[in-house]
């Protein structure tokens, strides 16, 4: 019998638009050649599967065992075999492997609660990149947090046995938002609905904060774009895409 955390993970995974994962995968392919790659916060493995199919050798690191369980299922269904690692992106120093490419998408870095945690994660990335390695990631912008999610409410009742409600509220910190996520799943035995609920906190920063932090850690050749690398950011950009090089260590 599945527990609530497993059920929530499956329902949450099903929310994401597959077109987004296709676009993330294409962005990686546009920026790099097939190589060993570490995907941080890779969740249910949908991106890892696409990259494996494109010729990358993917290791996926995620904190949630339930998401990794889903990743294993998706990989088996696709006939690929990314390596799945349970760990915290803020400290996986006990994993000695270095990679020419590390990625982190789908708001993964926005889920880190504060700037100290973000710096810890970026230092881990730097330490786990080979010389001249590339880090590709995206984050939602303060514009998305403060405007896109202002009084945001979304309901999905297309499946009457799994109803979803999403409401967003301003977070306690500047440029932060809290998402109240509720799933109402039908329980046939009880002829009633079970409520599964989580509150997800996201934190963003001004573009200069990310740029200066990457420089402080040692990254160089930092490029920032919008629309999966296809556009120049503007004041209404909702998601920034970063490409940063480790550079050769002297």
Secondary structure, 3 states (H helix, E strand, C coil): CCCHHHHHHHHHHHHCCHHHHHHHHHHHHHHCCCCEEEEECCCCCHHHHHHHHCCCEEEEEECCHHHHHHHHHHHHHHCCCCEEEECECCECCCCCCCEEEEEECCCCHHHCCCHHHHHHHHHHHHHCEEEEEEEEEEEECHHHHHHHCCCCEEEECCCCCEEEEEEEEECCCCCEEEEEEEEEEEECCCCEEEEEEEEEEEECCCHHHHHHHHHHHCCEEEEEEECCCCECCCCCCCEEEEEEECCCCC
